[in-house]
Amino acid sequence: MAISEVLGEEHVVELAAGPIAYRVCGQGLPVVLVHGGLANADLWREVVPALRDRGAYRLISPDWPMGSHRHPMRPGADVTPPGIVRIIVDFLDELGLDRVVIVANDAGGAISQMLAAAHPERIDRLVLTSCDQHLQFPPRYLKPVRWLAATGLGDAIARSFGRRVVHGPFFWSVARRPLPAGIRASYLSPMLEDRRIRDELVRFFRGTRPRHTLAAARALKDFDRPALVLWGGSDLWFSRRGGRRLARTMPNGRFAVIPGARTFVPEDAPVELAERVAAFLDETAPAASA
């Protein structure tokens, strides 16, 4: 269940909402990685060493409280999408990070859009890989599940979903490469084994609403930092059209496709993702320091 050692030394920081475990690797420009739901820092296990070899970066890989984290939050903690934005800001404050590069995936991309909209001063540059945006929060395939979760059946749905995922099509639909058994366990075991974490996953999921991403999109029209939107060329959950629209939302946004990757771009194309991110950071460095 431990996060991959390649992500660096593990630390736990105590925030008002609760403990956040994270790994740190390298020195230099701070890059904070934001995974989505039913994933954790292990999502970046192959991206981090590839990116570390391409520049001077301080790569920070937290376990955000979206269902695959190992440390439950404090009772009553806000783990809705706006609450997780607050947790990220508190995390940056606790680590003394005034402004960082954000690299995000899946629902973490929606959270990062909300972060950039509400706290643009905290973001140096922004990289969004296949993710929720505009009306897709959650993705259309998961909207019926969210409605059911809102009826009070959330815990039963989460347990059933988690057990079916092990043998079902979910991971195949989000990642073309087969996930190792240990990684599947890393993503699913926390919520299957701990009712508190399962409850936090349900509360996060219930809180996903298009109004959050639509409001972020309106605010991002004024977000003038360099932004790169990278879409999985074989994404089955989020349309390429939505990714292009997201990039156009930001004045300095650009769009590119990573062929063959599905929604979990860090799983399917970790080296190419690292190359694209490093090239983007190198190219935009003068503007970022202006």
Wavefront OBJ file of the C-alpha trace (Angstrom):
o trace
v 0.000 0.000 0.000
v 2.977 2.363 0.298
v 3.418 4.995 -2.366
v 6.117 4.173 -4.901
v 9.629 4.799 -3.589
v 10.618 6.439 -6.891
v 8.478 9.421 -5.878
v 10.946 10.320 -3.151
v 10.931 10.495 0.615
v 7.506 10.367 2.255
v 6.247 13.123 4.544
v 2.909 13.836 6.219
v 1.728 17.391 6.802
v -1.090 18.198 9.228
v -3.586 20.678 7.809
v -6.810 22.033 9.282
v -8.731 19.455 7.214
v -6.461 16.582 8.198
v -3.215 14.818 7.287
v -1.869 14.856 3.728
v 0.842 12.340 2.805
v 3.214 13.411 0.060
v 6.531 12.546 -1.549
v 9.262 14.940 -2.643
v 11.909 14.282 -5.266
v 14.593 16.610 -6.621
v 15.474 20.275 -6.184
v 14.530 23.363 -8.143
v 11.294 24.695 -9.631
v 8.414 23.372 -7.481
v 5.996 21.179 -9.427
v 2.894 19.956 -7.594
v 1.049 16.956 -9.050
v -2.729 16.676 -8.739
v -4.347 13.282 -9.422
v -8.071 12.625 -9.755
v -10.608 10.408 -8.040
v -9.754 6.785 -7.228
v -6.066 7.489 -7.778
v -3.203 8.681 -5.613
v 0.444 9.698 -5.963
v 1.223 6.330 -7.541
v -0.315 7.735 -10.724
v 2.925 9.705 -11.214
v 5.363 6.868 -10.400
v 6.842 6.823 -13.939
v 6.379 10.511 -14.713
v 8.444 11.734 -11.764
v 11.740 9.953 -12.573
v 11.386 10.851 -16.263
v 10.762 14.512 -15.432
v 13.510 14.568 -12.784
v 16.013 13.581 -15.476
v 14.962 16.488 -17.707
v 15.461 19.504 -15.465
v 15.902 21.034 -12.025
v 12.511 20.394 -10.480
v 11.238 19.820 -6.967
v 8.549 17.245 -7.725
v 5.844 17.040 -5.056
v 3.369 14.149 -5.249
v 0.599 14.309 -2.613
v -2.225 11.902 -1.865
v -5.266 14.166 -2.174
v -8.436 13.015 -0.342
v -10.375 11.633 -3.308
v -10.812 7.992 -2.314
v -7.343 6.443 -2.631
v -5.639 8.294 0.213
v -4.371 6.328 3.204
v -4.985 8.888 5.967
v -8.613 9.870 6.626
v -9.388 13.542 7.037
v -10.688 15.000 10.284
v -14.416 14.571 10.983
v -16.445 17.168 9.113
v -13.603 18.155 6.777
v -14.789 19.660 3.513
v -13.731 17.237 0.782
v -16.015 18.605 -1.907
v -14.170 20.069 -4.924
v -14.086 23.607 -3.426
v -12.877 22.084 -0.163
v -10.029 20.314 -1.916
v -9.030 23.606 -3.545
v -8.748 24.998 -0.008
v -6.726 21.953 1.061
v -4.276 22.524 -1.815
v -3.854 26.192 -0.850
v -3.285 25.221 2.795
v -0.794 22.575 1.647
v 1.163 25.164 -0.357
v 1.117 27.511 2.618
v 2.371 24.803 4.979
v 5.264 23.984 2.625
v 6.073 27.678 2.138
v 5.364 27.578 -1.590
v 4.168 30.929 -2.897
v 3.804 29.911 -6.538
v 4.125 26.528 -8.210
v 3.729 24.657 -11.456
v 0.596 22.502 -11.364
v 0.373 19.282 -13.383
v -3.027 17.607 -13.155
v -5.096 14.724 -14.504
v -8.753 13.626 -14.585
v -10.839 15.172 -11.762
v -7.612 16.736 -10.509
v -7.721 18.826 -13.676
v -11.115 20.226 -12.686
v -9.808 20.965 -9.194
v -6.787 22.699 -10.734
v -8.992 24.814 -12.993
v -10.883 25.916 -9.882
v -7.580 26.613 -8.137
v -6.303 28.719 -11.053
v -9.592 30.618 -11.175
v -9.719 31.382 -7.440
v -5.979 31.722 -6.709
v -4.147 32.601 -9.941
v -1.334 34.157 -7.928
v -0.353 30.701 -6.641
v 0.203 29.197 -10.100
v 3.344 29.808 -12.138
v 2.343 27.574 -15.042
v -0.455 25.088 -15.548
v -0.497 21.687 -17.269
v -3.837 19.894 -17.585
v -4.052 16.387 -19.001
v -7.350 14.731 -19.995
v -9.810 15.989 -17.409
v -13.283 17.152 -16.434
v -14.221 20.570 -17.830
v -17.240 22.757 -18.574
v -20.371 20.539 -18.408
v -18.425 17.329 -17.785
v -17.981 17.277 -14.030
v -18.396 14.390 -13.435
v -18.093 12.724 -16.850
v -21.420 11.910 -18.480
v -20.972 8.161 -17.845
v -20.769 8.764 -14.097
v -23.671 11.203 -13.725
v -26.221 8.403 -13.022
v -23.884 7.014 -10.334
v -23.667 10.448 -8.718
v -27.464 10.735 -8.675
v -27.735 7.338 -7.011
v -25.036 8.264 -4.487
v -27.095 11.308 -3.519
v -29.984 9.043 -2.440
v -28.121 7.770 0.619
v -26.809 4.638 -1.057
v -23.344 6.106 -1.488
v -21.509 3.676 0.784
v -23.047 0.587 -0.802
v -22.438 1.954 -4.299
v -18.800 2.752 -3.487
v -18.149 -0.742 -2.092
v -19.880 -2.435 -5.012
v -18.114 -0.220 -7.546
v -14.711 -0.798 -5.976
v -15.092 -4.565 -5.978
v -16.426 -4.667 -9.527
v -13.624 -2.424 -10.776
v -11.054 -5.100 -9.900
v -12.535 -7.450 -12.487
v -14.508 -4.956 -14.573
v -13.873 -2.556 -17.461
v -13.215 0.668 -15.529
v -9.422 0.643 -15.502
v -9.383 -0.643 -19.083
v -11.503 2.348 -20.067
v -9.195 4.923 -18.464
v -5.812 3.324 -19.227
v -4.754 1.378 -22.288
v -1.811 -0.206 -20.466
v -2.833 -2.891 -17.947
v -2.355 -1.603 -14.409
v -0.166 -3.823 -12.200
v -2.091 -5.584 -9.452
v -0.243 -3.607 -6.781
v -1.270 -0.311 -8.356
v -4.913 -1.377 -8.636
v -4.762 -2.282 -4.955
v -3.139 1.064 -4.145
v -6.027 2.868 -5.824
v -8.892 0.749 -4.477
v -7.891 -0.732 -1.115
v -8.076 2.490 0.954
v -11.751 3.058 0.283
v -12.664 -0.625 0.370
v -10.944 -1.165 3.725
v -11.813 2.075 5.547
v -15.384 3.350 5.881
v -14.126 6.863 6.635
v -12.200 7.082 3.357
v -15.134 5.589 1.482
v -17.363 8.274 2.980
v -14.916 10.962 1.884
v -14.918 9.568 -1.651
v -18.720 9.680 -1.718
v -18.780 13.253 -0.397
v -16.252 14.331 -3.020
v -18.216 12.622 -5.760
v -21.517 14.140 -4.627
v -19.857 17.540 -4.757
v -18.863 17.296 -8.419
v -21.066 19.768 -10.275
v -20.758 21.466 -13.676
v -21.352 24.799 -11.968
v -17.847 24.538 -10.494
v -16.102 23.967 -13.836
v -18.321 26.452 -15.678
v -17.529 29.143 -13.095
v -13.839 28.286 -13.365
v -13.985 28.548 -17.167
v -15.445 32.049 -16.910
v -12.709 33.147 -14.528
v -9.940 31.498 -16.565
v -10.509 34.048 -19.322
v -8.373 36.296 -17.123
v -5.778 33.651 -16.224
v -2.717 34.924 -18.109
v -0.119 32.369 -17.024
v 1.194 29.879 -19.625
v -1.064 26.826 -19.801
v -0.712 23.532 -21.644
v -3.645 21.184 -22.209
v -2.565 17.652 -23.175
v -5.285 15.222 -24.232
v -5.137 11.478 -24.567
v -5.635 10.698 -28.228
v -7.669 7.581 -27.336
v -9.550 9.079 -24.385
v -12.926 7.354 -23.962
v -14.230 9.625 -21.203
v -13.471 13.191 -22.288
v -13.814 14.515 -25.819
v -10.933 16.104 -27.676
v -13.315 18.922 -28.538
v -13.719 19.653 -24.824
v -9.940 19.767 -24.406
v -9.549 22.223 -27.264
v -12.277 24.387 -25.800
v -10.559 24.325 -22.421
v -7.262 25.473 -23.946
v -9.015 28.300 -25.816
v -10.544 29.478 -22.531
v -7.131 30.660 -21.296
v -5.358 33.576 -23.025
v -2.021 31.737 -23.070
v -3.421 28.242 -23.397
v -2.264 25.743 -25.966
v -3.546 22.301 -26.887
v -1.796 19.093 -27.945
v -2.630 15.406 -28.208
v -0.679 12.445 -26.860
v -1.509 9.638 -29.303
v -2.717 6.335 -27.912
v -3.247 7.529 -24.329
v -6.585 7.260 -22.573
v -7.802 9.378 -19.658
v -5.013 8.324 -17.289
v -2.333 9.913 -19.461
v 0.331 9.478 -16.725
v -0.321 5.725 -16.804
v -0.315 5.323 -20.592
v 2.383 7.769 -21.691
v 4.531 8.768 -18.686
v 7.770 9.420 -20.596
v 6.115 11.389 -23.381
v 4.170 13.372 -20.787
v 7.394 14.190 -18.948
v 9.034 15.246 -22.216
v 6.116 17.496 -23.124
v 6.005 19.072 -19.667
v 9.775 19.692 -19.588
v 9.730 21.224 -23.073
v 6.810 23.461 -22.080
v 8.551 24.611 -18.904
v 11.796 25.296 -20.784
v 9.993 27.248 -23.497
v 7.940 29.363 -21.112
v 10.656 30.000 -18.519
v 11.503 33.570 -19.675
v 7.836 34.610 -19.680
v 7.296 32.970 -16.297
v 10.113 34.939 -14.715
v 9.199 38.256 -16.320
l 1 2 3 4 5 6 7 8 9 10 11 12 13 14 15 16 17 18 19 20 21 22 23 24 25 26 27 28 29 30 31 32 33 34 35 36 37 38 39 40 41 42 43 44 45 46 47 48 49 50 51 52 53 54 55 56 57 58 59 60 61 62 63 64 65 66 67 68 69 70 71 72 73 74 75 76 77 78 79 80 81 82 83 84 85 86 87 88 89 90 91 92 93 94 95 96 97 98 99 100 101 102 103 104 105 106 107 108 109 110 111 112 113 114 115 116 117 118 119 120 121 122 123 124 125 126 127 128 129 130 131 132 133 134 135 136 137 138 139 140 141 142 143 144 145 146 147 148 149 150 151 152 153 154 155 156 157 158 159 160 161 162 163 164 165 166 167 168 169 170 171 172 173 174 175 176 177 178 179 180 181 182 183 184 185 186 187 188 189 190 191 192 193 194 195 196 197 198 199 200 201 202 203 204 205 206 207 208 209 210 211 212 213 214 215 216 217 218 219 220 221 222 223 224 225 226 227 228 229 230 231 232 233 234 235 236 237 238 239 240 241 242 243 244 245 246 247 248 249 250 251 252 253 254 255 256 257 258 259 260 261 262 263 264 265 266 267 268 269 270 271 272 273 274 275 276 277 278 279 280 281 282 283 284 285 286 287 288 289 290
